[in-house]
Amino acid sequence: MIMTSAQVNIETAPFLEIKGLEKAYTPGNLILKGIDISIVESGIVAIIGPSGTGKSTLLRCINRLIDPTAGQIIFDNMDLCKARGQQLRKLRRQVGMVFQEYNLVERLTVIENVLTGRLGYMSSLAAWRRKFSQQDINTAFELLDAVGLTEHAKKRADSLSGGQRQRVGIARAVMQNPRILLADEPTSSLDPKTAVEIMELLERFAQQKNIPALVNIHDVSLASRFAKRIIGMSDGKIVYDGSPDGITDDHLKQIYGGESWLV
């Protein structure tokens, strides 16, 4: 039985609405099996579930890194699944993405990597020439200060630690001035202290910008600590959607299977 989140105000326009979303990489083998999600709240929404259950596929469908097989993703009153060309480009620049493996341009400096968050707002020629406005440059330095990396601004990205790289990735995503943040396993390769710091940054930016942050995460305790809402997935379906306080061992067994791993 799916546990639903608290009843939301029907007059509140959702940030994001997903209806009947399916994805198959090969015909007849669905990874996502009819996902329905309405995101009306700002703050962190944690998506938990075992590896291979479709969490990363879900985020990649939302930002159209991959094309869904069926369903709708309503964002800014448009169906992202149908958007093409310039329309898709305009919608995607409002969706900030933080990647598990950082996806930085290693040979560029830290500040240059943050500034790439503005490329979607620039003409092709200006983007190719990396001709950023002074306002964008000032904002990039402000974001580096916010994530504690001001002194590393002129260093190459490949000289940073994993935690520092993820901070750059967050600053780059926020540089887009997005209406929603997506984070795909942003803490998976980090030590516990750094993982908490990364979640604190995501929470802070979501609150400051009054936007939702959808975070795929394996650590249930971290999810419960920072998320306002937890979505539990298993075998390509949603099996829990509700408050962190409402999730029980029975739910976790339904999500992850078995019980020997529970402590």
PAZAPA-4460 file (N, C-alpha, C; in steps of 0.05 Angstrom, whole numbers, plus 32768, in hexadecimal, padded with zeros to 4 digits):
% residues 263
    n_x    n_y    n_z   ca_x   ca_y   ca_z    c_x    c_y    c_z   seq   type   mol
   8011   7FE8   8000   8000   8000   8000   8011   8019   8000     1      M     A
   800C   802C   7FEE   801C   8044   7FED   8012   8057   8003     2      I     A
   8025   8061   8013   801F   8075   8027   8021   8091   801B     3      M     A
   800C   80A0   801B   800C   80BA   800E   8014   80D0   8021     4      T     A
   801F   80E6   8016   8027   80FC   8027   800E   810B   8031     5      S     A
   8013   811E   8043   7FFD   812D   804E   7FEE   813C   8038     6      A     A
   7FD4   813F   803C   7FC4   814C   8028   7FCE   8169   8023     7      Q     A
   7FD1   8170   800A   7FDB   818A   8003   7FC5   819C   7FFA     8      V     A
   7FCA   81B6   7FFC   7FB6   81CA   7FF3   7FB2   81C8   7FD5     9      N     A
   7F9B   81C2   7FCD   7F96   81BE   7FB0   7F99   81D8   7FA0    10      I     A
   7F99   81EF   7FAF   7F9D   8208   7FA1   7FBB   820E   7F9C    11      E     A
   7FCC   81FE   7FA8   7FE9   8203   7FA5   7FF2   81F6   7F8B    12      T     A
   7FFD   8206   7F79   8007   81FC   7F60   8021   81ED   7F65    13      A     A
   8023   81D4   7F5C   803C   81C4   7F61   8054   81CF   7F52    14      P     A
   806B   81CC   7F5F   8084   81D2   7F51   8088   81BE   7F3A    15      F     A
   8080   81A5   7F3F   8084   818F   7F2C   806E   817B   7F2F    16      L     A
   8064   8171   7F19   8050   815C   7F1A   8056   8146   7F06    17      E     A
   8059   812E   7F10   8060   8117   7F00   8048   8104   7EFF    18      I     A
   8040   80FD   7EE7   8028   80EC   7EE3   802E   80D4   7ED2    19      K     A
   802B   80BC   7EDD   802D   80A4   7ECE   8048   80A0   7EC0    20      G     A
   805E   80A9   7ECC   8078   80A9   7EBF   8083   808C   7EBD    21      L     A
   808B   8085   7EA4   8097   806B   7E9F   80B1   806F   7E90    22      E     A
   80C4   805D   7E95   80DD   805D   7E85   80E6   8041   7E82    23      K     A
   80EB   803A   7E69   80F7   8020   7E62   810F   8025   7E50    24      A     A
   8126   801A   7E58   813E   801C   7E47   813D   8008   7E30    25      Y     A
   8130   7FF2   7E35   812B   7FDE   7E21   810D   7FD8   7E20    26      T     A
   8102   7FD2   7E09   80E5   7FCE   7E07   80DB   7FB8   7E1A    27      P     A
   80C6   7FBF   7E28   80B9   7FAC   7E3A   80C6   7FA9   7E55    28      G     A
   80DC   7FB8   7E5A   80EA   7FB5   7E74   80E9   7FD1   7E82    29      N     A
   80D3   7FD6   7E8F   80CF   7FF0   7E9C   80E0   7FF3   7EB5    30      L     A
   80EE   800A   7EB7   80FD   8011   7ECF   80EC   8022   7EE1    31      I     A
   80DD   8035   7ED5   80C9   8044   7EE4   80AE   803A   7EDB    32      L     A
   809C   8035   7EEF   8083   8027   7EE9   806B   8038   7EF2    33      K     A
   8067   804E   7EE5   804F   805E   7EEB   8053   806F   7F04    34      G     A
   8067   8081   7F04   806D   8092   7F1B   805A   80AA   7F1B    35      I     A
   804E   80AF   7F32   803D   80C7   7F36   8048   80D6   7F4F    36      D     A
   8051   80EF   7F4A   805B   80FF   7F60   8052   811C   7F5B    37      I     A
   8049   8129   7F70   8044   8146   7F6F   8054   8154   7F84    38      S     A
   8065   8166   7F7C   8077   8175   7F8E   806C   8191   7F92    39      I     A
   8061   8196   7FA9   8055   81B0   7FAE   8065   81C0   7FC4    40      V     A
   8077   81B2   7FD1   8085   81BE   7FE7   80A2   81C5   7FDF    41      E     A
   80AD   81DA   7FEC   80C9   81DF   7FEA   80D8   81CE   7FFE    42      S     A
   80F2   81CF   7FFD   8102   81BE   800F   8109   81A3   8003    43      G     A
   8116   8193   8013   8120   8179   8009   810B   8164   8008    44      I     A
   8109   8157   7FF1   80F9   813F   7FEE   810C   8128   7FE8    45      V     A
   810F   8115   7FFA   8122   8100   7FF7   8115   80E8   7FE9    46      A     A
   8124   80DD   7FD5   811B   80C5   7FC7   812D   80AE   7FCF    47      I     A
   8122   809A   7FDC   8132   8083   7FE6   812A   806A   7FD7    48      I     A
   813B   8056   7FD9   8135   803D   7FCC   814F   802E   7FC5    49      G     A
   814E   8014   7FBF   8166   8005   7FB9   8171   800D   7F9E    50      P     A
   818A   8006   7F99   8197   800B   7F7F   8187   7FFC   7F69    51      S     A
   8184   800A   7F53   8176   7FFD   7F3C   8158   8000   7F3C    52      G     A
   814E   800F   7F50   8130   8011   7F51   8125   8028   7F41    53      T     A
   8137   8039   7F35   812E   804E   7F23   8130   806A   7F2E    54      G     A
   813E   806E   7F45   8140   8089   7F50   814F   809C   7F3E    55      K     A
   8166   8093   7F34   8176   80A4   7F22   8167   80A8   7F07    56      S     A
   815B   8093   7EFE   814B   8095   7EE5   8135   80AA   7EE8    57      T     A
   8128   80AB   7EFF   8113   80BE   7F03   811E   80DB   7F01    58      L     A
   8135   80E1   7F0E   8140   80FC   7F0C   8148   8102   7EF0    59      L     A
   8154   80EF   7EE2   815E   80F4   7EC7   8147   80F8   7EB3    60      R     A
   8130   80ED   7EBA   8118   80F2   7EA9   810E   810F   7EAF    61      C     A
   810F   8117   7EC8   8105   8132   7ECF   8115   8147   7EC1    62      I     A
   812F   8145   7EC0   813F   815A   7EB2   8145   8153   7E95    63      N     A
   8138   813E   7E8C   813A   8136   7E6F   8156   812F   7E66    64      R     A
   8166   8125   7E79   817F   8118   7E70   8179   80FF   7E61    65      L     A
   8162   80F2   7E67   8158   80DC   7E58   813B   80E1   7E52    66      I     A
   8130   80D5   7E3E   8114   80D9   7E36   8102   80C4   7E43    67      D     A
   80ED   80CC   7E50   80DA   80B9   7E5B   80CD   80A9   7E45    68      P     A
   80C3   8091   7E4C   80B5   8080   7E39   8097   8088   7E38    69      T     A
   808C   8090   7E4F   8070   8098   7E50   806B   80AA   7E68    70      A     A
   8055   80B8   7E68   804E   80C8   7E7F   8053   80E6   7E7B    71      G     A
   804E   80F6   7E90   8051   8112   7E8F   8063   811C   7EA6    72      Q     A
   8072   8131   7EA0   8081   8140   7EB5   807A   815D   7EB1    73      I     A
   8067   8167   7EC2   805D   8182   7EBF   806F   8195   7ED0    74      I     A
   807C   81A8   7EC2   808D   81BB   7ECF   808A   81D6   7EC1    75      F     A
   8085   81EA   7ED1   8080   8205   7EC6   806A   8204   7EB1    76      D     A
   8055   81F5   7EB8   803D   81F3   7EA7   8042   81E6   7E8C    77      N     A
   8058   81D8   7E89   805F   81CB   7E70   8065   81AE   7E76    78      M     A
   8061   819D   7E62   8068   8180   7E65   8085   817D   7E5B    79      D     A
   8097   8178   7E6D   80B3   8175   7E66   80B7   815E   7E52    80      L     A
   80A6   814A   7E54   80A9   8133   7E42   80A5   813A   7E25    81      C     A
   8096   8150   7E20   8090   8158   7E04   80A2   816F   7DFB    82      K     A
   80B0   817B   7E0D   80C0   8193   7E06   80D7   818C   7DF4    83      A     A
   80DD   819D   7DE1   80F3   8199   7DCE   8101   81B3   7DC9    84      R     A
   8119   81B2   7DBF   8128   81C9   7DB6   812A   81DF   7DCA    85      G     A
   8124   81F8   7DC2   8127   820F   7DD3   8115   820E   7DEB    86      Q     A
   80FD   8203   7DE8   80EB   8200   7DFF   80F7   81EF   7E14    87      Q     A
   8103   81D8   7E0C   810F   81C6   7E1F   8127   81D3   7E2D    88      L     A
   8137   81E2   7E1D   814E   81F0   7E28   8145   8204   7E3E    89      R     A
   8130   8212   7E39   8126   8226   7E4D   811C   8218   7E66    90      K     A
   810F   8201   7E63   8104   81F3   7E7A   811B   81E6   7E8A    91      L     A
   812F   81DB   7E7C   8144   81CC   7E8A   8156   81DF   7E9A    92      R     A
   8159   81F8   7E92   816A   820A   7EA1   815E   8211   7EBC    93      R     A
   8144   820B   7EC0   8137   8210   7ED9   8139   81F7   7EEC    94      Q     A
   8146   81E2   7EE2   8149   81C9   7EF2   8166   81C6   7EF8    95      V     A
   816E   81CC   7F11   818A   81C9   7F19   8190   81AC   7F20    96      G     A
   81A7   81A2   7F17   81AE   8185   7F1B   81C9   8183   7F2A    97      M     A
   81C9   8173   7F3F   81E1   816D   7F4E   81E6   814F   7F4A    98      V     A
   81FE   8148   7F3F   8204   812D   7F37   8214   811D   7F4C    99      F     A
   8210   8103   7F4C   821F   80F2   7F5E   823D   80F4   7F59   100      Q     A
   8245   80F5   7F40   8261   80F6   7F39   826A   8112   7F31   101      E     A
   825B   8126   7F3A   8262   8142   7F39   825F   814E   7F1D   102      Y     A
   8268   8141   7F08   8266   814B   7EED   8271   8167   7EE9   103      N     A
   8288   816C   7EF5   8296   8185   7EF1   82A8   8183   7ED9   104      L     A
   82AF   819B   7ECE   82C3   819C   7EB8   82DE   819E   7EC6   105      V     A
   82EC   8188   7EC8   8303   8186   7ED9   8319   819A   7ED3   106      E     A
   831C   81A1   7EB9   8332   81B3   7EB2   832B   81D1   7EB7   107      R     A
   8312   81D7   7EBC   830A   81F2   7EC2   830D   81F8   7EE0   108      L     A
   830F   8212   7EE6   8310   821A   7F02   82F5   8216   7F10   109      T     A
   82F6   8218   7F2A   82DE   8216   7F3A   82C9   822B   7F32   110      V     A
   82D2   8244   7F2F   82BF   825A   7F29   82B4   8256   7F0C   111      I     A
   82C5   824C   7EFA   82BB   8247   7EDF   82A6   8231   7EDF   112      E     A
   82A9   821D   7EEF   8295   8207   7EF1   827B   8212   7EFC   113      N     A
   827C   8223   7F10   8263   822F   7F1B   8255   8240   7F05   114      V     A
   8265   824F   7EF6   8259   8260   7EE2   824C   8251   7ECB   115      L     A
   8254   8237   7EC7   8247   8228   7EB2   8229   8224   7EB8   116      T     A
   8220   8229   7ED0   8204   8228   7ED7   81F3   823D   7EC8   117      G     A
   8201   8251   7EBD   81F3   8266   7EAE   81F2   8261   7E90   118      R     A
   81FF   824C   7E86   8201   8248   7E69   81E6   8246   7E5C   119      L     A
   81D2   823A   7E6A   81B8   8237   7E5E   81A9   8251   7E59   120      G     A
   81B2   8266   7E66   81A6   8281   7E63   81B4   8292   7E4D   121      Y     A
   81C9   8287   7E41   81D9   8297   7E2F   81D5   828F   7E12   122      M     A
   81DB   82A1   7E00   81DB   829A   7DE4   81F1   8285   7DDE   123      S     A
   81EE   8277   7DC8   8202   8262   7DC2   821E   826E   7DBF   124      S     A
   8220   8285   7DB3   823A   8292   7DAF   8246   829B   7DCA   125      L     A
   8236   82A8   7DDA   823F   82B1   7DF4   8247   8299   7E06   126      A     A
   8238   8283   7E05   823E   826B   7E14   8258   825F   7E0B   127      A     A
   825C   825E   7DF0   8275   8252   7DE5   828D   8263   7DED   128      W     A
   828A   827D   7DEE   82A0   828F   7DF5   82A3   8293   7E14   129      R     A
   8290   8287   7E23   8290   828A   7E40   8290   82A7   7E48   130      R     A
   827F   82B7   7E3B   827D   82D4   7E41   8267   82D8   7E56   131      K     A
   826F   82D6   7E6F   825C   82D9   7E85   825A   82F6   7E8E   132      F     A
   8242   82FE   7E96   823E   831A   7EA0   824C   831E   7EBB   133      S     A
   8251   8337   7EC2   825D   833C   7EDC   824A   8334   7EF2   134      Q     A
   8230   8337   7EEE   821D   832E   7F02   821E   8310   7F07   135      Q     A
   8221   8301   7EF1   8224   82E4   7EF4   823E   82DD   7F03   136      D     A
   8253   82EB   7EFD   826D   82E6   7F0A   826A   82EC   7F28   137      I     A
   825D   8302   7F2F   8259   8309   7F4B   8249   82F5   7F59   138      N     A
   8233   82EB   7F4C   8222   82D7   7F58   8231   82BD   7F5D   139      T     A
   8242   82B5   7F4A   8252   829D   7F4C   8264   829E   7F65   140      A     A
   8271   82B5   7F69   8282   82B8   7F80   8272   82B8   7F9A   141      F     A
   825A   82C3   7F9A   8249   82C2   7FB1   8241   82A5   7FB8   142      E     A
   823C   8296   7FA3   8235   827A   7FA8   824D   826A   7FB2   143      L     A
   8264   826F   7FA8   827C   8262   7FB2   8281   8268   7FCF   144      L     A
   827B   8281   7FD7   827D   8289   7FF3   8269   8279   8003   145      D     A
   8250   8276   7FF9   823B   8268   8007   8242   824B   800C   146      A     A
   8251   823F   7FF9   8258   8222   7FFD   8274   821F   8009   147      V     A
   8280   8235   8010   829A   8234   801F   82B2   822E   800D   148      G     A
   82B1   8238   7FF4   82C7   8231   7FE2   82D4   824A   7FD5   149      L     A
   82D0   8261   7FE1   82DB   827A   7FD5   82F9   8278   7FD0   150      T     A
   8307   826D   7FE2   8324   826C   7FDF   832D   8258   7FC9   151      E     A
   831B   8248   7FBF   8321   8234   7FAB   8318   823D   7F8F   152      H     A
   830E   8256   7F8D   8301   825F   7F74   8312   825B   7F5B   153      A     A
   832C   8260   7F5D   833D   8260   7F45   834C   8245   7F42   154      K     A
   8346   8231   7F53   8352   8217   7F51   8344   8207   7F3C   155      K     A
   8352   81F4   7F2F   8345   81E1   7F1D   8333   81CF   7F2D   156      R     A
   831D   81C7   7F20   830A   81B5   7F2D   8316   819A   7F35   157      A     A
   8329   8191   7F25   8334   8176   7F2B   8347   8177   7F42   158      D     A
   834C   818E   7F4F   835D   818F   7F66   834D   818D   7F80   159      S     A
   8333   818C   7F7F   8322   818C   7F96   831C   8170   7FA1   160      L     A
   8314   816F   7FBA   830B   8156   7FC6   82EE   8151   7FBC   161      S     A
   82E4   8139   7FC3   82C9   8131   7FBA   82B4   8144   7FC6   162      G     A
   82B7   814A   7FE0   82A3   815C   7FEC   82A4   8177   7FE0   163      G     A
   82BC   8181   7FDA   82BE   819C   7FCE   82B2   819C   7FB2   164      Q     A
   82B7   8186   7FA3   82AB   8185   7F88   828C   8185   7F89   165      R     A
   8281   8177   7F9D   8264   8177   7F9F   825A   8193   7FA7   166      Q     A
   8269   81A2   7FB6   8261   81BD   7FBD   8261   81CE   7FA3   167      R     A
   8274   81CA   7F92   8275   81D8   7F78   825D   81D1   7F68   168      V     A
   8256   81B7   7F68   823F   81AE   7F59   8225   81BA   7F62   169      G     A
   8223   81BE   7F7D   820B   81CA   7F88   820A   81E8   7F80   170      I     A
   8221   81F6   7F82   8222   8212   7F7B   821B   8216   7F5D   171      A     A
   8225   8204   7F4C   821F   8205   7F30   8201   8202   7F2B   172      R     A
   81F5   81EF   7F39   81D8   81EB   7F35   81C8   8203   7F3E   173      A     A
   81CF   820F   7F55   81C1   8226   7F5F   81C6   823E   7F4D   174      V     A
   81DD   823F   7F40   81E4   8255   7F2D   81CF   8257   7F17   175      M     A
   81C2   8241   7F11   81AD   8242   7EFC   8194   8251   7F05   176      Q     A
   8193   8258   7F1E   817A   8264   7F2A   8162   8252   7F24   177      N     A
   8164   8238   7F2C   8150   8225   7F24   8137   8227   7F35   178      P     A
   8122   821C   7F2A   8108   821A   7F39   8105   81FF   7F47   179      R     A
   8118   81ED   7F41   8119   81D3   7F4F   8136   81C9   7F4E   180      I     A
   813F   81BC   7F63   8159   81AF   7F64   8156   8191   7F64   181      L     A
   8166   8183   7F55   8168   8166   7F55   8184   815E   7F5E   182      L     A
   8186   814B   7F70   81A0   8141   7F79   81A0   8123   7F79   183      A     A
   81B2   8117   7F68   81B3   80FA   7F64   81CA   80EF   7F75   184      D     A
   81C2   80E3   7F8C   81D5   80D7   7F9F   81ED   80EA   7FA5   185      E     A
   81E7   8102   7FAE   81FC   8116   7FB2   8210   8110   7FC9   186      P     A
   8209   80FC   7FDA   821A   80F6   7FF1   8226   80DA   7FF0   187      T     A
   8221   80CB   7FDB   8228   80AF   7FDB   8246   80A9   7FDE   188      S     A
   8257   80BB   7FD4   8274   80B5   7FD5   8282   80C7   7FEA   189      S     A
   8273   80D2   7FFD   827E   80E4   8010   827E   80D8   802C   190      L     A
   8290   80E2   803D   8291   80D9   8059   8278   80E5   8067   191      D     A
   8271   80DA   807F   8258   80E2   808C   8257   8100   8093   192      P     A
   826D   810C   809B   826D   8128   80A2   8267   8139   8089   193      K     A
   8275   8133   8074   8272   8142   805B   8256   813E   8050   194      T     A
   824B   8126   8052   8230   8120   8048   821C   8132   8056   195      A     A
   821F   8135   8070   820C   8147   807F   820F   8163   8075   196      V     A
   8228   816C   8071   822C   8188   8067   8220   818C   804C   197      E     A
   8221   8178   803A   8215   817B   8020   81F7   817C   8022   198      I     A
   81EB   816C   8033   81CE   816D   8037   81C6   8188   8043   199      M     A
   81D6   8192   8055   81D0   81AD   8061   81D0   81C2   804B   200      E     A
   81E3   81C1   8039   81E3   81D4   8023   81CB   81D2   8011   201      L     A
   81C3   81BA   800A   81AB   81B6   7FF9   8192   81C1   8008   202      L     A
   8191   81BB   8021   817A   81C5   8031   817A   81E3   8032   203      E     A
   8191   81EF   8037   8193   820C   8039   818A   821A   801F   204      R     A
   8195   8211   8009   818E   821D   7FEF   8171   8219   7FE8   205      F     A
   8166   8202   7FEE   8149   81FD   7FE9   8138   8210   7FF9   206      A     A
   8140   8215   8012   8131   8228   8023   8134   8244   8019   207      Q     A
   814D   824C   8013   8152   8268   800A   8143   826E   7FF0   208      Q     A
   8143   825B   7FDE   8137   825F   7FC4   8119   8258   7FC4   209      K     A
   8110   824C   7FDA   80F4   8243   7FDC   80ED   8230   7FC5   210      N     A
   80FE   821C   7FC1   80FA   8209   7FAB   80FD   81ED   7FB7   211      I     A
   80F3   81D9   7FA9   80F7   81BD   7FB2   8112   81B3   7FA9   212      P     A
   811D   81A0   7FB8   8135   8192   7FB0   812F   8174   7FB2   213      A     A
   812E   8167   7F9B   812A   814A   7F9B   8145   813C   7F9C   214      L     A
   8149   812D   7FB2   8163   8121   7FB7   8161   8103   7FB8   215      V     A
   816E   80F5   7FA6   8171   80D8   7FA7   8186   80D2   7FBC   216      N     A
   8180   80C0   7FCF   8193   80BB   7FE4   818F   809F   7FEF   217      I     A
   81A5   8092   7FF6   81A4   8077   8001   81A2   8077   8020   218      H     A
   81AD   808C   802C   81AE   808E   8049   8193   8096   8054   219      D     A
   8184   8083   805F   8169   8089   8069   816A   809C   8081   220      V     A
   817F   809A   8091   8180   80AC   80A8   8185   80C9   809F   221      S     A
   8196   80CD   808B   819A   80E8   8080   8180   80F2   8073   222      L     A
   8172   80E1   8065   8159   80E9   8059   8145   80F2   806E   223      A     A
   8143   80E3   8084   8130   80E9   8099   8138   8103   80A7   224      S     A
   8152   8108   80A9   815B   8120   80B7   8155   813A   80A8   225      R     A
   8158   8139   808D   8156   8152   807D   813D   8155   806D   226      F     A
   8130   813F   8066   8119   8141   8054   80FF   8148   8062   227      A     A
   80EF   8158   8054   80D4   815D   805D   80C1   8146   8055   228      K     A
   80CA   8138   8040   80B9   8122   8034   80CB   810D   8029   229      R     A
   80C4   80F4   802D   80D3   80DE   8022   80C2   80CE   800E   230      I     A
   80CE   80C9   7FF7   80C1   80B8   7FE3   80D1   809E   7FE1   231      I     A
   80C5   8088   7FE7   80D2   806E   7FE7   80CB   805F   7FCE   232      G     A
   80E0   8056   7FBF   80DB   8047   7FA6   80E5   802B   7FA8   233      M     A
   80D7   8019   7F9B   80E0   7FFD   7F99   80D6   7FF2   7F7F   234      S     A
   80E8   7FE6   7F70   80E2   7FD9   7F56   80D3   7FEC   7F43   235      D     A
   80DD   8005   7F42   80D2   8018   7F2F   80B7   8025   7F37   236      G     A
   80AE   8020   7F50   8095   802A   7F59   8098   8039   7F73   237      K     A
   8085   804B   7F79   8085   8059   7F93   8075   8048   7FA7   238      I     A
   8082   8042   7FBD   8075   8032   7FD2   8071   8041   7FEC   239      V     A
   807E   8058   7FEE   8079   806A   8005   807C   8087   7FFC   240      Y     A
   806B   8098   8005   806C   80B4   7FFF   8060   80C3   8017   241      D     A
   8072   80CE   8028   8067   80DB   803F   807D   80E7   8051   242      G     A
   8076   80ED   8069   8088   80FA   807C   809E   80E7   8085   243      S     A
   80B6   80F2   808B   80CB   80E1   8097   80C2   80D4   80B1   244      P     A
   80B1   80E2   80C0   80A8   80D7   80DA   8096   80BF   80D6   245      D     A
   808A   80BC   80BE   8077   80A7   80BA   8083   808D   80AF   246      G     A
   809C   808E   80A8   80A8   8076   809C   80B0   8062   80B1   247      I     A
   80A9   8049   80AE   80AE   8034   80C2   80BF   801F   80B7   248      T     A
   80C7   800C   80C8   80D7   7FF5   80BF   80C8   7FE5   80AA   249      D     A
   80AE   7FE3   80AD   809E   7FD5   8099   80A0   7FE2   807E   250      D     A
   809F   7FFD   807E   80A2   800B   8064   80BE   8006   8058   251      H     A
   80D2   8007   8069   80EE   8003   8060   80F2   7FE7   8055   252      L     A
   80E5   7FD3   8062   80E7   7FB8   8057   80D9   7FB5   803C   253      K     A
   80C3   7FC4   8039   80B5   7FC4   8020   80C6   7FD1   800A   254      Q     A
   80D4   7FE6   8012   80E5   7FF5   7FFF   80FE   7FE6   7FF7   255      I     A
   810C   7FDC   800C   8126   7FCF   8007   8126   7FB1   8007   256      Y     A
   8111   7FA5   8012   810F   7F88   8013   811E   7F7C   802B   257      G     A
   8113   7F66   8035   8121   7F59   804C   8120   7F6A   8065   258      G     A
   812E   7F60   8079   8130   7F6F   8092   814A   7F6B   80A1   259      E     A
   815C   7F5A   8096   8175   7F54   80A4   8187   7F6D   80A6   260      S     A
   8183   7F80   8094   8194   7F98   8094   818A   7FAD   80A8   261      W     A
   8172   7FAA   80B2   8167   7FBD   80C6   8175   7FB9   80E1   262      L     A
   817A   7FD0   80EE   8186   7FCF   8109   8173   7FDB   811D   263      V     A
***
